[in-house]
């Protein structure tokens, strides 16, 4: 392997000749072998970093601070990176000391070397175009990095929203398919009152739909960025017109409605939008986990459990018990949810740890937010494609549960009173007789009245017997 020599504050180091990154990236790789998850694991973040650098180059060129030939090379390099080129060169671990400086310098060095190639120079020939003096001009890690995070999260949220939407649609489709399947509703795992399996799945769909709206709301908060504030939000080393100009360029390049924060000093240290976003991801995770739990309960058995639905069989379930099939997809979704809930706690603690004008723990926030988004999107996708779409209703089992349930006595309360209904319920439990049989035997209701009151139509919504 051939090497080139690069120099920084700490001295000289050999860097592989074919590496697009430079000396500061190399040091960061050595210093932070923490998670094994490099920046490249989240391509939306890499693309956002490139867009921030392109916007800065354009703004600096407009203001006469960067030579046009350098700006053109930087913008061209950023465009290629944003489209997917050289993502494997973003090698720094997501969790790092330095408030994201290593990530920022990884981007600066890769962009500089790609721009140098476009200008006809070798990698590392920084006298012609420098990672700090040119690519990082008018910037600090403390404004470029969080701005890229805000933008990258907006990109990353798109496949999550799509996956949640597809899952919601699949649940709603099952709601229509199961509209005529009568079953028992349950509270505290005890028989409650009848409903349809379609109503149950409709409720699942509506529940997830709310989170699509909430994600849209939080993304609007992520449109406000501190780009142009440099180190602490004062805008040191920038042109007076730079901040609004660079954000305008970023909006044009990204296609997102990016806006400058009202107070750049406040925006540089505040992690509030990230905390809200993480909380929303936790909320979605909790809903998905509850859905997965319900699917596992409803499909339990298949003969010695509830057995009201059948999940698609995805793989053999046991190395010792022949014929066993486990609800592996819901189980995986549960585990994703638990991880996302843990990620939210880490984000909370990291946000609280900010001091004065900066939060040095932001890399942990970034790692957990992007991890949660990616895991949730995948979990929603596999749940929709490999579970929900293939669910079948066990119609006869659902009906048997209704017919044998004591809970249907609730439908008789408006006619026979709570005390009579309580007595009949207790006797049904003790003798095994049905509620209808006991009510008829005591002459409390005629067979015709019982048929009407215990019909699916009467038990599935408001009725004339009340009032």
N, C-alpha and C positions, 0 to 999 in steps of 0.2 A: 504493500500500500504506500503510495507516494503521499507526501505531506507538504503543506504550506505553513509558513510561520505567520502568526498574527500576534498583535500586541494589545494589551489593555492595562488598566491601572496596576494590576498585580504582576505584570511582566509578560514574557513571551511564552507562547504555547504552540505546539504542532497541531494542526487541524488537517484531517484528511482532505486531499486535493479535490476529491469529487463531492465533498459535502457542501451543500448550499448554505448551511448555517455557519456560524463563526465561533470565535473564542469564548464569548460570554455564554452562548448556548452550551458549549462543551463543558464549561465550568458548572453550569446549572445541572446538567445531566449527571455529573459526578457528585454534586452536593445533595441532590434530592431524589435518590432512588426510593421514593416513598410508596406509591401505589402501583407503579408499573403501568399507569394509565397516562399516556402522553396527550398533549393538546390535540394531536391528529385524531384521537378517538372521537372528537366532537367536531365534525367538519363544518357545522354551522358557525361555530366559534371561530375557526380558522378563516372562513370566508368573511366574517364580520371584522376581524382584525385587518384583513387586506383592504376592506372597504374604508375603514377608518383612515388607514395610511394613504389611500388614494385620494380621499377627500382633503386630507391635510396637504398633500402635494399640489392639488389643484388650487386650494386657497392660497398657499404660499406663492405659487406662480402668479396668480391674479394680483397679488399685492407686491410683486417684484422682489420677493425674498428668495426665490428659488429659480435657477436658470431653466428656461423652457425645455431644453433638451433633457435635463435631469428629471423634470416633472413628468415629461412624456414617458420616459423610460420607467419611472416608478409607477405611474398609473397603469402602463401596459403590463408590468410585472404583477401588480395587484389584481388586475383583471383576470390574468391567467390563474393566479392562486385562488381567487374567489370562485373560479369555475372548476377547481379541483386539482390543478397541477401542483406538484411538490408538497402535498399535504404530509407525505411521509417524512419530510424534513422538519416538521414541527414536533420535536422530540422531547421537549421539556415536560417533566411530570406536572400534572395539574396542581398538586399541592406542593407549595414551595415557600420559602421565606422571601421577604423583600416586597410584599404587597403586589406581586405580579410583574416585577421588573424582568425576571427571567423570561416570562412569556412575551412581554413587549420586545425584549431584545432578540429573542428567537425570530419573531416576525420581522423586526428591523433588519436583521442580518440576512435572512432568506430573501427578502424583497430587494435589499441592496445588491446581493450577488446576482440575482436574476436580472435586475436592471443593468448591472455592469455588463453582463453577457450581451444584452441588447445594444449597449453602447460600444461593443467590440473589445471589452477588457476582460481580464481573467478574474476569477473569483478571488476575493481578498485584496484587490487593487483599490483600496478604499480612498486613495488620494483623488480618484476620479469621481467617486460617489460614495458617501460615507453613511453607515447605518444610523449614527447619531446626528451628525450635522445636517444631513439631507433627508433621510427617510423619517427621522424623528423630529424634524424641525418644527418649532412652535408647539411641541407636545411634551408631556411627562407621562410616565406610566400611570400616574394618578388620575389622568383624564382620558387617555387613550384606551387603557385597559377596561375600566368600568363602562365606557361607552361601547366598546366592542362586546362586552357581556350583555348589555341591554339590547343591542341589535341582534346578537347571536341567539338570545333567548326568544326573541320574536320569530326568528327563522325556525328554531327548534320546536316552537309551540305549534307550528303549522301541521306537521304530521301527527302531533298529539291530538289536536282538535279534530283532524280528519279521522283518526282511529276511534276517538270517543264517539264521533258522529256515526261512524259505521256500526259501532257496537249498539248505540241507541236504536238505529234503524233495524238491526237484527232482532233486538228485543221487542220492538214495536211490531215487527212482522210476526213474531211468535205470539204476541198478544192477539193479533187478528186470527191466527191459525187456531189458537186455543180458546176462542171466545165462547164456544159452546160446551166447554169441559167444566162441569160442576165439581167443586172440591170443597174441603173444609179450610177456612182460614184459621190461623192459630195465633194466640198471644201467650207469651211466656212458655212456649212449647206445649201448650194445652189447647184442646179444641175450643174454638171461639164460635164463629158463625160462618155460614157458607159464603162462598164467592166463586168466581170462575178462575181457572188457570190463566185465562186471557187477561183478566183484571190484574192478576199478580204480575204478569210480564209487562203489561202496560205501565204499571207503577215503577218497575225497574227502569223502563225507558225514560219516563218523565224525570225520574231522579237524576239520571246522568245528563239529561238535556240541560238542566240548570247549570251544570258546571261548564258547559260550552260557553254560555253567556258570561259567566264569571271570568273565564280565561280572557275573553275579549276585553272585558273591563280592565283587568290588570295589565294587559299589554299596552293600553293607552298610557299608563303610568311609566312604563319602560321606554316610552318615546322621548321623555325628557332626560337630557344627558348633560354632563358637565364638560363636554369637549370644548377646549379653549381656556379652561381654568388652569391648566398646567399643574404645578406641584400641589398647591393647596386651594386653588380656586380664585386666586388674585389675577391670573392671566400673565404672570411674569414671563418675559421673553417672547411675547406675542405682539403683533400689530393691533392697534385699537379696533380695527374692523375685522380682525381674524375670527373671533368666536362665532358671531352670527353667520359669517361667510362659510366657515368650515362645516357647520351643522347643516346649512342649506345644501352644500355640495354632498354631504353624506345622505341627506334625504333623496337627492336626485339619483345617486349611485345605487342606493339600496332599495329604492322604491317604497320605503317606509316613511311615515310622517314624523321624522325626527325633529325635535324642538330643543332649543337651549333652555336649560333650567333657569328659573327666575333668579336664584342666588347660587352662584357657582361654588362658593365656599361651603355653604350648607350641603349642596349636592355632592361634593367631593367626599365628605365624611359620612353621609347618611346612607344606611343600608335598608331603609324602610320598605322600598318597593320590592326588594329581594325577599324580605321577610314575609310580606304579604303574598308574593308569588309562591314561596315555599309552603306557606299555610294553605293556599288553595290547592297545591299539589297533594298535600297531606289530606285535605278534605276529599279529593277525588280518590285517593288511595283507600281511605276508610270506606267510601261508598262501594268501591270495587271489591274490597275484602268482604263486606257484608253481603254483596251479591254472590260472591264465590261461596260463602258459608251457606247461604240459602240454597244454592244449586246442589251443594253436597248433601244437605239435609233432605231436600225434596227427592233426590235420587238414591238416598240411602237404602241399603238392602242388598240385592234387589228384592228379596223375598221376606227378609226379617226386619225391614226398615219401613220408611214411609213409602218409597217406591212409586211416587206419583209421576215422576218423569224419568226418562232414560237418557243419560248423556251418551254422546257417541264414544264408542270404545276406541281409544287411541293406542293402547299398548297393553300387553299382558301385565297383570298387577302384582304377581307374586312369584318368587322363585321356589316356593314350597306348597302353595295352595292352588291347585289346578282350577282353571276357570275363573279366577278372581280378576276383576277389572276395576281399577281405581280411578277416582275423579282427578286425574293428574293435572289437567289444565286449570281447574279452579284452585287446586293446591298450589300451583306455581304462582297464580295471581295473588293468593294470600301472602306468599313469601315476598313478592314484589312490594306489596302494600306495607308489610312490616319494615322493609328496608327504607322505603320512602318516608315512613313515619320517623324512623331513626335519623334519616338525612335532615328532616325538618328540625329536629332538636339540635343537630350540629350547626345548621344555619343560624338558628336562634342564638346559640352561645357565641358563634363567631361574630354575629352582628352586634351583640352586646359588648364584645371585647374591643370595639373601636375606641381610640384615644385621641382627643383633641381634633386635629384637622384631617385625620386619615384613619382608615381601618386596615391594618396590616394583615388581617385574617381573611381578606376578601377571596384569596385563592380557594380556601375551604368552601366558602359560599358558592363559588363558581363550580367547583367539582361536584358538589351535592345537587345543585339545581339542574345542571346538565345531565347528571346521572339519573336523577328522578324523572325528568322529562323523557329520556330515552327508554328507561325501564317501563314507565307507565304506557307509553305509546306501543311498545312491543307487547305488553301484557294485554292491552285492549284488543290488539290485532289478533293475537292467538286465541283469546277468549271468544271473539266474534267468529273467526274462521274455523277454529278447531273444536268449538264447543257449542255455542248458542245456535248456530245455523243447523246443527245436526240433532238438536234435542227433539225427542218424541214424547208425547203425553201417554201415560198409562191410564186411559179413560176409565176402565172398569175399576181399577184400584181407587181412583179418585172418588168415583161414585159410591163404592163400598164404604169408604171412610165417612162419607156424608150420611149414608143410611144408618150406620152403626153409631154415629156420634150422638152424644148427649147434648152437645152444643146447640143442636137445632131447636131445642126446647125454648130458646130465646125468642124464636119467631111466634111462639104461642102466648107469651107473656101479656100482650095487649088484650087478649080475649079471656084468659083463665086466671091472670094475676100472678104476681111474683111468688107468693107462698105456695100455690098449687104447682107452679112450674118447678119450684125448688124440690117439693116432695116427689114429683114425678121423676126428676133428674136423679135423685138419690135412689129411688126404687129401680130405675133403669140400670144404674151402676151396680146395684146389688144383685139384680136378677138376670141381667143380660137381655131383658126385653127391650124393644125399641120404644122411643118416646111416643110415637104414634099409636102403638099398640096399647100402651098404658092409658093414654088420654082417652082413647076410644072405649076401653074397658070400663073406665070410671064414668063414662057418659058426659064428660066435660065438653066434648065437641062431637059433632056428627062426622061420619066418614067423609062426607062432602066438604065440610069445613076444614077437616084435617088435610084433605087432598089439596085444597086451595091454599091454605096457610103454609104448607110444607112444599109447595111447588117451587121450582127454581125461580120462576118469575117473581114470586112473592118474597123470596128470601134474599134476593140480590140487590135490593134497593129500597127506597122509601115506599111505603104502602098505605092503602086506605084504612087498614085496620088500626093505625095509630091516629088518635085524634078524636 
